Amino acid sequence: MLRVTIELVPFGIEEEAREIGKMVIANDGSRGYGVGDYAYAFTYTDRPANVSTGTIKNFTRSLGAWSLVKRILNKRTEEKTPLTERLEERL
């Protein structure tokens, strides 16, 4: 599982840093080594907000974690699966 946390650091002052968003991503285990199918959930954590969930299919793992995050943010399907529901519990 991957977890991406967004922090706001006002004026670069670390002591005032606070989390404002979180994303969790999990491989569903249905493919082999080089390609993966992933479920994700993300939301703001500093205010009331809906949780966005979905899946990414057939992702080439060698592209790296940031490419996966980019693909998720560009897609945003709002798809619900048993795995996305489990990820929502981790936010």
PAZAMI-7613 format. One record per residue (C-alpha): residue number from 0; chain; x, y, z. Coordinates in nm, 4 decimals, m for minus. Each point is the difference from the previous one (the first is absolute). Example, Ala and Ser with C-alpha at 12.3 -4.5 7.8 and 13.67 -1.06 7.14 Angstrom:
REM residues 2
(atom 0,'A',(1.2300,m0.4500,0.7800))
(atom 1,'A',(0.1370,0.3440,m0.0660))
***
This chain:
REM residues 91
(atom 0,'A',(0.0000,0.0000,0.0000))
(atom 1,'A',(0.1119,0.3546,m0.0717))
(atom 2,'A',(m0.1026,0.2992,0.2087))
(atom 3,'A',(0.0369,0.3553,m0.1287))
(atom 4,'A',(m0.0393,0.2816,0.2513))
(atom 5,'A',(m0.0280,0.3676,m0.0866))
(atom 6,'A',(0.1191,0.2491,0.2593))
(atom 7,'A',(m0.0338,0.3743,0.0042))
(atom 8,'A',(0.3108,0.1683,0.1427))
(atom 9,'A',(m0.0910,0.3674,0.0452))
(atom 10,'A',(0.2914,0.2229,m0.1029))
(atom 11,'A',(0.2281,m0.3053,0.0264))
(atom 12,'A',(m0.0383,m0.0124,0.3800))
(atom 13,'A',(0.0149,m0.3712,0.0843))
(atom 14,'A',(m0.1502,0.0450,0.3459))
(atom 15,'A',(m0.3204,0.1247,m0.1630))
(atom 16,'A',(m0.0268,m0.2834,m0.2528))
(atom 17,'A',(m0.3327,m0.1786,m0.0158))
(atom 18,'A',(m0.1441,m0.2786,m0.2104))
(atom 19,'A',(m0.2621,0.1110,m0.2528))
(atom 20,'A',(m0.0447,m0.3120,m0.2149))
(atom 21,'A',(0.0637,m0.3717,m0.0206))
(atom 22,'A',(m0.0076,m0.2685,m0.2696))
(atom 23,'A',(0.0352,m0.3763,0.0393))
(atom 24,'A',(0.0714,m0.2338,m0.2923))
(atom 25,'A',(0.0008,m0.3799,0.0033))
(atom 26,'A',(0.0892,m0.2631,m0.2575))
(atom 27,'A',(m0.2905,m0.2443,m0.0307))
(atom 28,'A',(0.2395,m0.2905,m0.0670))
(atom 29,'A',(m0.1678,m0.1116,m0.3213))
(atom 30,'A',(0.2973,0.0425,m0.2371))
(atom 31,'A',(0.3630,m0.1017,m0.0291))
(atom 32,'A',(0.3244,0.1740,0.0853))
(atom 33,'A',(0.0264,0.2722,m0.2667))
(atom 34,'A',(m0.3609,0.1211,m0.0130))
(atom 35,'A',(m0.2525,0.0707,0.2744))
(atom 36,'A',(m0.3637,0.0818,0.0578))
(atom 37,'A',(m0.0464,0.2520,0.2815))
(atom 38,'A',(m0.2812,0.1334,0.2146))
(atom 39,'A',(0.0214,0.3440,0.1574))
(atom 40,'A',(m0.1755,0.2347,0.2398))
(atom 41,'A',(0.0840,0.3614,0.0815))
(atom 42,'A',(m0.1480,0.2993,0.1752))
(atom 43,'A',(0.0735,0.3245,0.1776))
(atom 44,'A',(0.0708,m0.0505,0.3689))
(atom 45,'A',(m0.0255,0.3606,0.1170))
(atom 46,'A',(m0.3673,0.0535,m0.0883))
(atom 47,'A',(m0.3161,m0.1941,m0.0721))
(atom 48,'A',(0.0386,m0.1546,m0.3443))
(atom 49,'A',(m0.1153,m0.2948,m0.2040))
(atom 50,'A',(0.2358,m0.2922,m0.0467))
(atom 51,'A',(0.0982,m0.0634,m0.3625))
(atom 52,'A',(0.0511,m0.3661,m0.0882))
(atom 53,'A',(0.0701,m0.2039,m0.3090))
(atom 54,'A',(0.2264,m0.2440,m0.1759))
(atom 55,'A',(0.2900,0.0130,m0.2421))
(atom 56,'A',(0.0360,m0.3051,m0.2216))
(atom 57,'A',(0.3053,m0.1310,m0.1847))
(atom 58,'A',(0.2514,0.2489,0.1460))
(atom 59,'A',(0.3635,m0.0607,m0.0971))
(atom 60,'A',(0.1821,m0.0028,0.3330))
(atom 61,'A',(0.3331,0.1100,m0.1476))
(atom 62,'A',(m0.1560,0.3445,m0.0607))
(atom 63,'A',(0.0239,0.0587,0.3753))
(atom 64,'A',(m0.2160,0.1190,0.2856))
(atom 65,'A',(m0.0310,0.3641,m0.1125))
(atom 66,'A',(m0.1279,m0.1099,m0.3402))
(atom 67,'A',(m0.2608,m0.2115,0.1773))
(atom 68,'A',(m0.1069,0.2968,0.2152))
(atom 69,'A',(m0.0196,0.2205,m0.3106))
(atom 70,'A',(m0.2147,m0.2560,m0.1801))
(atom 71,'A',(m0.2328,m0.0230,0.3004))
(atom 72,'A',(m0.0416,0.3773,0.0236))
(atom 73,'A',(m0.0702,0.0239,m0.3725))
(atom 74,'A',(m0.2532,m0.2842,0.0027))
(atom 75,'A',(m0.2165,0.0360,0.3132))
(atom 76,'A',(m0.2659,m0.2552,m0.0896))
(atom 77,'A',(m0.1874,m0.0057,0.3326))
(atom 78,'A',(m0.0180,m0.3767,m0.0416))
(atom 79,'A',(m0.0832,m0.2078,0.3090))
(atom 80,'A',(0.1370,m0.3497,0.0538))
(atom 81,'A',(0.0492,m0.2116,0.3128))
(atom 82,'A',(0.3674,0.1076,0.0010))
(atom 83,'A',(m0.0792,0.3733,m0.0338))
(atom 84,'A',(m0.2411,m0.0340,0.2917))
(atom 85,'A',(0.2791,m0.1526,0.2128))
(atom 86,'A',(0.2331,0.2835,m0.1014))
(atom 87,'A',(m0.2575,0.2626,0.1025))
(atom 88,'A',(0.0202,m0.1386,0.3529))
(atom 89,'A',(0.3728,0.0874,0.0065))
(atom 90,'A',(m0.0506,0.3704,m0.0692))
***
